Amino acid sequence: MNNVWPSYLVFQWLCPDVHLTPARVVSGVALVIKVVIVVIVVVLLVVNVVVVVLAVVVVVVVVVVAVAVVVLVVVVVVSVVVVVVVVA
């Protein structure tokens, strides 16, 4: 072997019992790529769930504010009617 990666030499020096072959290197790289893809998918799923939860929270807040505004308008209208009836 004339062209040997320096990192391969270090690896062989640290782990002399493990013999790297091109097939093992490709298999290891494929495994790393699969793990990275799975991590990315899990992160995207978590982000998706967070976005859905935030959307539900926003809808609930909008509904609560709308109900509060309707109740406030009803109270103001009833108050004005009562004042007009009492004064008249």
Secondary structure, DSSP 8 states (H G I E B T S, - for coil): --S--HHHHHHHHH-TT----HHHHHHHHHHHHHHHHHHHHHHHHHHHHHHHHHHHHHHHHHHHHHHHHHHHHHHHHHHHHHHHHHH-
